[in-house]
Every structure is written in structure tokens, then in C-alpha cells.
Amino acid sequence: MTFNYFTVFLLALAITSSASPTLLSSRNVDSRSSSQLTDFALQKVLQDASPIFGPYKKTTSKTSTWMKSYPDSTPLTHMNLPGTHDTQTWNYSLATQQSLSGITSLGGQPVYPASVFRCQEDPIISMLDAGIRVFDLRFAFDITNSSLVFWHSQALQSQSATVEDVLFGFYRWLDEHPSEALLVSLNYESGTSKYAQNGAAVQRAIYEVLMSEVAKRYLVQKRNELGTLGEARGKITLLRRFGLNALPEEDEEKLYGVYFPAEQWRDNSPDIELVYNEAKNLTAYIEDFYETGAPSGSGAEVNIQWKLNATTAHLEKAASSSMDSLFWTFASAEFNADVPSVSPRIMATGNGTESTPLGGVNQRLVPFLKGMKGKRLGIMMFDFFGTPGELVETLLSL
């Protein structure tokens, strides 16, 4: 086992909770020093997580506790839950890309402009404060095949922030906001380097992170079922988009969370129907239409409108059918290969010129959402969720 500051933190917790007074006295260690060690170790973990999670700060805004107003009996599938697509990319600027280029180049893959990969601009801690409750995170091994870190395709997002570090940021935040429930989608990111493999080593690594004692305390211990808000408060519901086919079958059976098999998640589809619990016939309806298929050279306006059409069609379906089913809509898209390129930012917010007079998908969704008062829409995943500022607020007000 790697002896890092996270390990120190767990050891410090063990010392604090289980060591006898006699032993502590004989070693001249009191509860205050143990508590200080715990605090120092936690701060180190959060510092390592900060390139992805953001610098940790306590949040107290109204939107940081919006779930307080809902009763415990509310099914999660009946709620409107704002989320962020490719959450980990918020800090992927040109400067970040250049700082990681020496490492990324070892993977032997071409890396395109940072704008191709960036889908957010606010850190996770700010997302939490703004009311975001669903997070889309993509992981793989680093170049050395030793640490689980975050990627978007071949773009390494941070070398220091591991999956476990970032989960610890969520755990700390939940301790301070016990009324809230988080849903975290974890997806293995393929194509990160020429040498990356989704084999037993990486699957074992993510399994151990999610089956650790601290993870068991904070992750909802249910399999392939979304329960009530009361069951999920103060915890993370895992939305598992990775398989464990290289591990023994019993490991697959032990891991909790809702599993969305890749073979059932049709690529670039506006209308996915995925049964995640056959015994109870529980179904997820998903829109993940991230490339519109518009002819090359169509431009931003056509791509934005085509994506908006797919998004609103799925939301209308969510508002009118299968109330006990999960609806998961991605408002995110791109057409990076178009000339000129339609990046995730342009698709979400427009290009700032008269060619997109109504802005991007985000701005155009606001009046649509205002017309859905009282409706269940389910999970909505946004790129650049802070533009316009009323987007998330409008979803939460329905």
C-alpha cells in the first residue's frame, strides 16, 4: 500500500478513535495532538485535490442547502437535479495544458487546443455552493499506471489530484451540509494514451477506492436502485459507468451504486432506454446527443438549434411520462471538427457574435424551463452552467 497523506489521515483517525488513554499517555500523545495530525493530513489531501475540486472553503449560501426544503420521503427520481458534464475540466486552460505537456506527451497521443476539452469554468466547490448536485467525472491511470487521475480523452487534467483525493473533498463538504445528497457519475476514460488499458489493475484500483472503509461511510449502500432523498442525505449515490469485467464476479456483486453498462449506453444518442434493474424493471431514459451530425460548415447557430431540439424533446418526455423512472438529460455538446470549430463553450453559450443572437443552448433553455413550472425533469447536465446566471436557479425553482 502506498504510504501517502491520505493513509496518514486514516491512521490518525484510527489513533483518535481507538487508542487507549494509557497508550496515548505513555507516548506523550494527547487528543489535541491527534486532532491536529488529523487536521493537517486532511488539509494536505484537500490541497492535492484542489486542481480538480478547487481550494476548499466552507459554503453557506442558500443554494448550498436547497435540498432542506424537500421531505425525506421524496424519491430521487422525482427531483430536478442540476449537474455538470465533464466536471473535471473546469481548470483546463491553455496554461494548465502547457504545464502538463511534458507528462501528457509521454502518452504518445496528439493533444488538441484546450478549448476542445474544457466544458466548465468553476471548481467543484463552487458548483456545490451554486446548487449543482450531479457530477460527471472521467478517470484513468496516470502515465505511470500507478495513480487514478482525471482525464478528458487524451487531455490529462491534473497529475496531483487523484480520484480518492477528490472524493475526500466531497466527503468533507457533506459533513458540513448533511441535508444534501450528491450523485457522482464515474466513467473510465479510454484513449488517454497509446498504452492505457482498462484491465484488472485499473479496475482493482477504482474498486478499492470505492470499497474502502471511509467510502462505505459516505456512499449509499444500495445496488441498482435509487431510493429516497432521506436515504441519500449526507451521502454520495454512485452512478457507475465503468465495468469490472477483469475482476472476479464476486467483486462486481459487492460494489454498490447504479450500474449503467457501456454496451447499453448507445453512443451519441438522443433517446437511450437502459434497464438498470431487471428484477424491478427500473429504467433510465437518457439523452446524450453530443454531436448533432449537422453538415460540415453548418456553423454554430445550426448546431446549437439541433442540440436544443434534442434536449427539449427529452425534457418534455421527462415531464409527461414514467414518473418513477430516471430521466437524465445532457444539455452539453460540441462539433469541434467543424470549420470554424463549435467548441463546448460555443455550443453552451454562443460565440458572442450576431451569428448566435440568442446565445447558446444554455440561454435558450431558460425560457423553456420557465414554461415547465411544476414539472419533473430529472437530472440535467450542463456545460458552463454559470452562463447565464439564472440557468440553475430556474431549474431549481420549478
N, C-alpha and C positions, 0 to 999 in steps of 0.2 A: 504494500500500500504506500502510495506517495505521501510523505510527511510534509504537509503544507499548512498554511494558516487555518484553513478550514478544519483540518484534523486537530490542530491546536484548540480551536474553538470547541469542538465536540469533547475533547479531553477536558477542557476547562469546565464545560457543563457537567461532565461526569464527576469531576472533583467537587464542584459546588454542591451537587445533589446527593452524592453517595459516600463521600469520605467521612470517617468518624471524627468526632471532636478530638479524641486522643491523638490520632494520627496527625491531624492538622496542627495540633499543639506541638507535637514532637518535632515537626518540621518547621515550626515557627511560621505557619501559614494560617492566616485568619480569613474569615469570609469576605472581608473587604478586598484583600489582595486577589482572591479567587475571582471576585466580581470584576475587578479591574482587568485581569487577564482575559476574562470573557469579553468584556467591552472592547479591549484592544484588538483581540482576534476578530471580532465581528466587524470592527471598523476596517480592518485590513481586507477582509472578504468583500465588503461593500465598495472599498476603493478599487479593488481588482475588477469588480463588476461594472464600475462606473462608465467605461466606454460604451456599454450597451444599456445598462439600467439608468445611467445618469447619476450625478452626485446626489447622494441620499439626503433628503430633507423631510422633516415632518410636515404633512399637509393637513389643513383644517378647513378647506373651502366647502361650500355647500355641495358641490358636485363630488367631493371626495367621499361623501357618505349618503349618496342619493338612495341607496337601497334600504335605508332605515324606514322609509315610508311604505314599504311593501310588507305584508304579513308573511310570517314563516311558511304558511301553507301554500304560497304561490308556486306553481310549477315553473321551473326554469324555462320550459318550452313555451310558456305563456307570456314571457317577458320580452321587452325590446332592449337588446343588449348591444351597445356600440363597441366596435372593435377596430383594430388596426392590422392591415395587411403588411407582411414583411416588416414586422415591428422593429427588428434589429437593425434596420438600415438607416435610422434617423441621423446618425453621425457620419455617414459615408459621403463625405465631401471630397473634393479634389485633394485637399491637404491630407485627409485620412488615407486616401488611396495611395498617395505618394509615400507616406510614412510606412506603409505596409508593403510597398512594391518589392523590396528585397526579399521578403518572405514569400509573397504571392508568386513571384517569378520562378521559385523553385518547383511550383506545381506544374509547370510546363503548359499552362493554358493561357490563351490571349485574354487580356482584361480590357474591356471597353470603357468609354468615358464614365465617370462616376454617376452622371445623370441617368444612365441606363439602369442602374441598380438601386438608386435612392428612392424610397417610397414614403418616407416620413421625415420630419424635421424637429420633433420634440422627443426628449428622452422618456423612457418608460415611467419614471417617477412623475413627470408632468402629465403623461397620459392618464395615470391613475388619478391624479388630482382633478383632471378635466372630466372624469366620469367614464373613461374607457374601461371596459371590464373583460374584453376578449382580446387575446394576444396571439399573433401568428409568428412563431419563431422557427427558424430553419438551422439545423445543426449538422455537423460532421466532424471527423477528426481534423486536427490541425495538420500542417505539412509533415510533422514528425510522427503522426499516428499515435500520439500519446495523450492528447487532451481534447475534450469535446468543446468546440468553439462554434461561433456563429458565422454563417456564410449567406450570400445571395448569389447562387450559381458559382462562378469561379472567383467572386469578389469576397475575400476574407474581410470580416467586419472588425475584428479585434483579435489580437494574439493573447491578450491577458485575461479577458472576461470569459470564463468558462460557463457552461450550462449550469453547473452547480452553484457558482457564484451568483448568477442572475436569479436563480430560484431563491437563493437566500435573501435577495433584495425583496422579492415578493413576500416571503415569509415574514420578514421584519415589518413590511407595510401592513400585512394582515393583522399582526399583533396590535398595531396602532389603529386599525379600522376593522374591528371584529364584526361589524354589521354587513360588511361587503363580501361578495362572492366573486371569485375570478375564474375564468375559463382560459386555459393555456393550451393552444394547439402546438404540438411539437411534430416536426416533419423532418425526416432525413433528407438533406440536400445532396443530390447527386451531381456529378460533373464538376466538383470543386477542384480537382486536379487530375492529371493523367493517371495517377497511381491510387486514387481513392477507391475503396471497395466497401460496399455495405455488407460486410461479413460478420463473423462471430465476434471479432474484437470490438468493433464499434457498437454492435448490438449489446454485448455484455456490459460495455461501459455505460450506456444510457440506462440499461436495466438496473444496474447497481446504484446509479444516482437516484432513480425513482423508487427504489426499494429500500433505501437507507432508513434508519430509524427516524431521522428528522423529517424526511419526506413523508413517511407514513403518518406523521403527526399533522401535516398540513395538506395532504392530498386526500380528496374524498375517496373513501374506500368502497367504491361500487364499481361493478363491471358492466359496461354496455347498457347503462341506464342513467338518464338524467332525472334527478329527484326534485325535491322542493328547495326553495331558497333557504329555508331553515336548516336543511341538511347540509347546505353548501356554504353557509356563512362562515367567514374566517378561514376559508379553505380554498384550494385550487381544484377545479374539476379538469382532469386531463382529457384533452381531445387528441387522441393518438393517431397520427397519420404515418406511423412507421411500423413495420412488421418485425418479428423476431424469428424469422424462418430458419436462421442459422443456429439457434439455441434449442435446447431440449424443450419438448412440448409443455412440460410442467412449468417452465418459466413463463411461457405465453399465458398459461392459465392463471398464474399468480398475479400478473400485472393488472392493476385496476385502470379505470378510465374508459372512455368510449372510443372504440377502435373503428377507424374508417379505412378499410383495405384499399390499397392503391389501385388494385385491378377493378374496383367498383367505382372509383372516383374518376370518371371519364375526363380526359384531358380537354381543356378549353371548351367546356360545355355550358350552355345557358340553363340547362334543366337536368340535373342529376338526381336520380332517385336511388338512395342507398339504404338498404336494410341493415341496421347495426345491431339488432337483437332479434334473431329469427324466432326464438321461443315466445317472445311477447309481441312480435310483429311491430317493432319500433323502427320507424323510418325517418331518414333525414332527406330533406329536399334542398338541393344546393345549386346555386348559380355561381359558376367560376369561369365566366366567359372573358378571359383576359386579353385575347387578341380578336378583334372584330372580323377579320377577314376582308375588310374593305380593300378595293383595288389599290395597288401601289400608286402613290401620288395623290390619293384622295384628300389628304390634309387633315388637320386637327378637327375641324368642325364636323366632318362626316364621321370620323372615328368616335368622337365624343357622343354624337347623337345616336349612333348604332349601339354603343355601350349603354347609354342611358335607357334606350328602349328595352334592352335585355334585363337591366336592373329593375326597372319599374314593373315590367311584366311579372318578374318573380316576386316582387313585393306585393303586388295585387293578389297573386296566388296565395301568399302567406296570410294576407288579411282576410281571405274568404274561405279557406279550406283547411282540413286536417289540423284542428286546433291543438291536438295533443302531440303532433309531430314536430320535429325540429326543422326550422327553416333557417338557412344560412346563406346570406347573400353577400357576394363580393362586389363592391362598387368600384373596385380597382381594375385597371387595365393599362395596356401600353401597345404601341406599334413602333418600337424602336427602329425597326428595319425600314420604315417608310422614309421617303425623301421629300421634305425635311422630316427628321425624326419626330415621332409623337411619344415623348418620354412619359413615365408615370406622372410626373408633375403636371405636364401639359394636359394629359387626359383628365386628371383630377381637378385642376384649377384653371385651365385655359392657358393660352400663350401670351395673354396681355395685349393683344392687338385686336383690330376690328374684324379679323377673320374668325374670332371666337367671341362675339359680342355678349353672349350670355354666360361667359366663363366656361368652366369645365363641368364634369359630371357632378361634382360636389355642389356648386352653386345652383345647378338646375334641379338637384334633388330637394332643395329646401322647400320650394312651393309645393312640390309633390307631397312631401312629408306633412306639410301643414294641412293638406287635404285629407290626411289619413287619421284624423283625431279619433282616439278611442280604439284604434285597430292594433292587433298583434302583428308585428312584422318580423320578430325573431332577431337573430344575430345579423348585424350589418357591419361589414369590414370596409374601412376607408383607407385610401392613401391621403396623406397630408390633411388629416382630419381637422386641423385647426383653421382651414380655409374653406368656406367662410366661417367666422367665429360662431355663428348660430347653428351650425350643422348638427353637432352632437346635442346641443341644448334642445333643438327642435325634436329630435328623435326621443329624447328623454321626456318630453312634455306631452307625448301622445296619450 
